[in-house]
Amino acid sequence: MKEKLIVLGAGESGIGAAILGKQKGYDVFLSDANEIPVSLQNILNDKGILWESGQHSLSSMEGASIAVKSPGIPGNIPLLNGLRAKGTRIISEIEFAAQSTSATLIGITGTNGKTTTTMMTYEILKNAGLNVGLAGNIGSSFAKQVAEEDYEFYVLEISSFQLDDIDQFAPHIALITNITPDHLDRYDYSFEAYIQAKLKITKNQSSKNFFLFNADDEILVSALKDHKTNAQTVSFGSNPTETTGSYLKDNQLILKNQKKTTMIQSVEFPFSGRHNLLNAMAAATIGNLLSINKESIRESLTHFKGAPHRMENVVTIQRVQYINDSKATNINATYFAVESIQTPLIWIVGGVDKGNDYEILLPLIRKKAKAIICLGVDNSKLRDAFEGTSEVFIETESMTEAVKIAHKLAEPKDTVLLSPACASFDLFKNYEDRGDQFKAAVRNL
């Protein structure tokens, strides 16, 4: 009799897990509390995968040994508690796919910069001629790629939600870019619980593996003092340390390993901001650990185009620059964005608050913002924090209206920045939809 696998959620990761499960010989049943689009129903039917839509029925999940859970589903809902009570093991798609491949895995997490760092790392490996896939929180499903491709390496962007449900997952190289408060609503408003979720990326690593961390991040460095890892620790940051893999000196990116030290001119990189230099350092350190040569690393970083919806230059209209930073869904990401703007700022902000403390942004906003446009269903926390800090404070619930207001307020040499510091799902499908609507509204001006 076949072992039964439950897949909860018909998103990118869920469909991929169901396909991989079917390939591995499981009796697969997929369940989604929302309506499954017809296009995805057709995929499931073609693969012979049973499914239900618009509900989760525990009775249909009887006898399941494993449940692969969408990262968007909180871990403490009654359905999951019911499955656990019946002995079902709850894991993430990352865990399920990792158990099904012998590829070398590079896992990248952190509050900010993980998408950019993942993309930089992927470009470095791909341009060096390695057979590499891009997956996790980015690209197509990790599980689907394991089922349908034959990559020797995977670069995985991994969220804390995905790490919550790992069991044996042990990447050859694990990286934490930084840790700042985010998603606290999912962790009972405990920052410590969120930190521990991020640190799980290294919990199963061995002495043959590498754990990279940002030595400039005080929260992360402090957390690691009480957190033991079996992996070889390697740091990156502004200054050399005992565990240094890379650091900056006089516009030079210094890469170190046991055999030699190499230098790359950072002034050639097509991105600005200290945070992006740290991302480049992290990616370059991974490349160095995999013995990719300096010229190949330099070439990849010099031609890096950046992540969509992350400080994305949309267009300049009447000498006003419009920047899409919709991926900034937390305070720290927005801080880096605002810090990098050197002109008078019109800031579009707002969405679903995730337990944000806006105190860190106040000095920057007072100094740089001439206008604040709030874009959300409930702007009360933003109003309390920022009303009176700029000449203009306006609330709206429409991206088109927000952009039109920004256009009216903007003068030559101003910057209009969408950097919401909040989640998107009050008015938009996701941060991509929010960013796309911003770009469309700007181009319609």
N, C-alpha and C positions, 0 to 999 in steps of 0.2 A: 504494500500500500504506500502511495506517495506521501511524503511529508507535506503538511499544509503551511503555506505562506500567506499571511495577510499583508496587504499594502494599504496604508491609510493616506488618502490624498491622491488626486489625479493630476498633480502638477508635473513639472519637468522631472523632478526626482522620483515621484511615484510611478509614472509611466515607465521610466527607465528601470526602476527596481522590479516592476512586474515583468518586463521583457526579459531581464536577466534571470529572474526567478523561474520563469517558464523554460528558458534555455537550460537551466541547471536541473530541471526535472521536478520542480516543486508543483504541487497542486495550488495554483495561485488564485486568490480572490481579492479584488481591489474594491475599496469602499471610499466614497467621498460624500461628505455631508452636503456639499453643494451640487448643483446640476453639472454633469460632465458634458462638455461640448461635443457635438455630433462627430466632429473630426477626430477627437480622441476616442470616442466610442468605437468608431470604425477601426482604429488601430488595435484596440483591445480585442474586438471581435475577430479581426484578421489573424491575430496571434492565438486565438482560442482561450483568451483569458476571461474568466467570469468576473462580473462587476455589479455594483449597485450605485445608484445616484440619488442624491437628495436625502440621504440618511446613513446612519451607521447602525446596523442591526447586529447585536452581539450574538444572536442565535445563529447567524450565518458564519460566524467566526469560530464555532466550536471545534476543538481539536487542533487549533493552529499551534505549531511549535514556535514560530517566529512571526513578529509583526514589524514591518518596516514603516516607520512613522515619518510623515512630512514634517520638516523643521518648523513649519508654521503652526502646528498643533501643540498646545501646551501639554506638558508631561503629566499633569495631575487631574485630567478630566475623568469623569466616571467610567467612560468606555475603556480607557487604558488601565485604570485600577481594576476593572472587571477582568480584563485580559490577563493582567499580572496574577490575579487571584486564581486563575485557571492554569497558571504555569507557563503562559506565553512569554517568550523573551522579546522585549521591545528594543529595537535598534534603529539607527539612522541608515539612510541610503549609503552614506560614506562608509560606514562599518560593513554593510552588506557587500558593496562592490569591492572594497579592499580585501575581503576574505576570498574573493574570486579572481584575483590577479596576482601574478608574480612580478609585475612591473615595479620599478623604483618609484616610490611616492615622495613627493615634496608637498608638505602641508603648510599653508600660510594662513594665519589668523591674526586678529588684532582689532581694535575698535575702528581705527582709521588707517587708510593707506593699503589695506590688504588687496583690494582690486587692482590698484596701480602696480603694486609690487608683484602680484601674481602675473599680470600681463607683461611686465618687464622681464620677469624670470622666464616666462614662456618664450618670449622673443629671443632671449639670450640662448636658450637651449635649442630652439628651432633653427636659428641662424647658424648655430654651431654644427648643424647636421644631425642632431639627435632625433630619434623617432619618438615624438612627444605629443601628448594630448593635454588639453586645457579643460578643466571641469570643476565641479563643486558648486560654489555659489555663482559661477560664471560659466559661460559656454553651455554646451549641452550636457545632459545628465552623465555623471560619472558611471553609474551602473549601465546605462545604455551603451556608452563607449566601450566598457569592458565586455559587453555582450557582442558588440558588432565590429570593434576595431582590434588591432593587435599592437598597441603602443608599448614601447619599452620603458617609457617614463610618463608620469602624470604630474602636472603642476595643479594643485588643488587649492582653491580659495575656500576656506572653511569658517562658517559662522559659529558663534557660541551655541546656537540652537542645535546645530549638527553635532557639535562636540558633546552636548548633553547626553546623547544616546550612543556614544561609542562604547566598545567593550574591550576589544583587542587591537584596535587600530593603532598602528605604530609606523609613522612615516620615517623614511630614511633620513630626511632633513625636515625638521619642524621649525617654524619661524613665528614669533610674535612681534608684530610691528610696534605696538603700544597698547596701553589699556587706559581708557578714561570712562567715566560713567555713561552707560548706554543700555537700552533695553531693560532698565531697572524694573519696569512694570511687570516683566516676565520673571523676575527674580525676587519677588516680594519686597521690592525697593531696597534690596541688600546689595551694596556695591561689592562686598566681600564674596557673596555667592557668584556674582558675575565674573569676578577675577578668577575664582576657582574653576569656573566653566572654561575660561580661556586656557588655563594652565593644563587642562586635561589633554591638550595636544601632545604633551611630552610624557604622559604617565606610563605608556607601555614601551617607550624607546629603550634600546639596549646600548651597551658601550660601543657598539659598531655604528651607532646613529649619531646625528648631529642636532643640537638644539641651538638655534640662533635667537638672540634677543637684542632689543634696542637699549643700549647702555645709557642713552640720554633720558630715558623715561623713568622718572623717579618712582612712580607707582609700581611699575613692573620690576624694577631692580629691588625695591623693598619687598615685594611679594615673593621674589625668588630666594630671598634669604631664608625663608621658612619652608621652601619647596625643594625637595630633592629630586633630581633626575639622574637616570643612569647614563644618559647620552653625554657625548662630548660637547661642552658648552662653548659657544663662539659668539662674541658680541660685535656690534657695529655701532658707530656713534661719532661724536665730534672729536673725541680724544682716544688715544691708545690706552688699552687696559691689559691686564694679564691674559684675558681670553680673546683679545682682539682678532677679528677677521677682517675688518676694514675701518678706516677713519679718514677724516678730512684734514689736510694740511696745505695752506697756501693755494687754494683752488685745485689741489691734487687729491684724487681719491686713491688712498693707499690700500692695497689689497695684500694681506699677509696669509701665508700658510707655512707649514713646517719646513718647506724647501726653500722658498724665496719670497721676496717682497716686490710687488709691481706697482706702478703708478699710472693713473689715467687722468687726463685734464678734465675737470668737471665743468669748466667754462664752455665746453663744446656742447653740453647737454641742452636740448631745446625746451626745457621746462624751468620754472622759477620756484622759489620758496624753499626754505630749509626742510620742510616735510618731504618734498619731492627728492631732495638730495639724500635724505635718509632712506626713502624707498629705493632709490638707485643703488645706494650702498648695500642694502639688504639683498637685492637681486644680484648684484655683482659678487657678493660674498658667496651666494649659492653657486653661481657660475664657477667661481674660483675653487670651491670645494669639489666640484665635479670636473676639475682640471681643464676647463675651457680657457683658451688662451686670451691674453689681455686684449689683443686687437679685435677679436670677435666680440668680446664683452663691450668694448668701447664703441664699436660700430653699431651694435644693437641699441645701446643707450642713446647714442647720438641721433639715431633716426626714429626714436620712440615717439609715437603720435599721441599717447595719452588715452585714458579710459573715457568712454562716452559718459556724459552727464557729470563729469568731474572737472571743474574749472575749464569748461569747453567754450572756447570763443565762438560765438554764434555769428555775429556780424557787427560792423561799425556803421551807424547811421548818423549823419550830420555830426561826425566826430564824437559820437557817444558810443562807447563799447558795451555790448550786451554779452554777459557771461552766464552760461548754464552750469550751475553746480547743484543740480537736483539731488545728486547722490549724497550730499551732505545732510544726513538724517539725524545728526547729533551735534551737540554743542562744540565739541572739539574740532570736528571737520569744518564747521562754519568759522570757527576761530582762525584756522589756518587760511581759509579763503579770504576772509576780511583782512587779515594781517598782510596778505600779499598784494592787496589793492593799494595803489599809491595816488589815486585821484579821488575827488569828491564822489561819495557813494550814495546810490539809491538802492536800498536793500529790500528785496522781497523775501519774506520769512513766514513760517507758520505751517500748520498741519496738525497732526495728532501728537500731542506732547507725551514723551516716554519717561516722565519723571525728571525733566530737565531743571537744572539750576543755572539760570542765565547770568549769574553774578560775574563769571569770568569774561563775558562778552562786553559788559557795560563800559569799561574804559575805552576799548577799541571803537565801539559804536558811537560813544560821545565824541570821540576824536574825528571819526571818518564819515559818519552817515549824515547827509543833509536831509534825507527822507527815508521813512520806514513804511513799507506797504505790507500789511498783514494779510496773508492768504490762508484762511482756515475757517472751519465752522465755529470753533470756539477759540477766540483770541485773548481770553481773559488773562492768562498768565503772561502773555507777551505785552498786553496793555499795562499790567501792573509793573512789569520790569522795564519797559522802554518808553512808555508815553512821556514826553517831555525831554527825552534825551536828544532829539533832533528837531529841526525846524518844522517838519511835517510828519504826522503820524496818521495813516489812513488804513481802514479795514475794508476788505472785499472778500467775496467768495467765488470769484471767477478769474481764471488766469488771463483771459482776454482783457478784462477790465483792469487787472493789476498791471499788465504791460502797457495799456493805453495811458494809465495814470503816470507810470514811470516815464513814458515818452514825453508827456506834457511837462513834467517836472525837470527833465534832464536838460542840461546845457552842454555846449561843446566842452570836451575833455572830461566829462563825467563818466562814471561806470555804473551800469545797471546790473546788479548781481542777484540772481536767484540762488540763494543758499539757505534752505528752509529750516535747518536745525531740528526738524521734526519728521515723523513718518508721514506718508502721503495718502493713506487710505480713507481719509474723510471726504476728499473731493476727487481722488484719482485712483486708478487701478493699482499703481505702484510708482516708484520714483522715476522709472523710465517714461511712463505715461505723462507724469508731471513735467519732466524735462522736454519731452516731445511737444507737449502743448505750449510750453514757453517758447520753444524755437519757432513753432508755427505762428504763434501770435506776434513774435518779433518780426518775422519775415513778411507778415501781412501789414506791417506799419506803412 
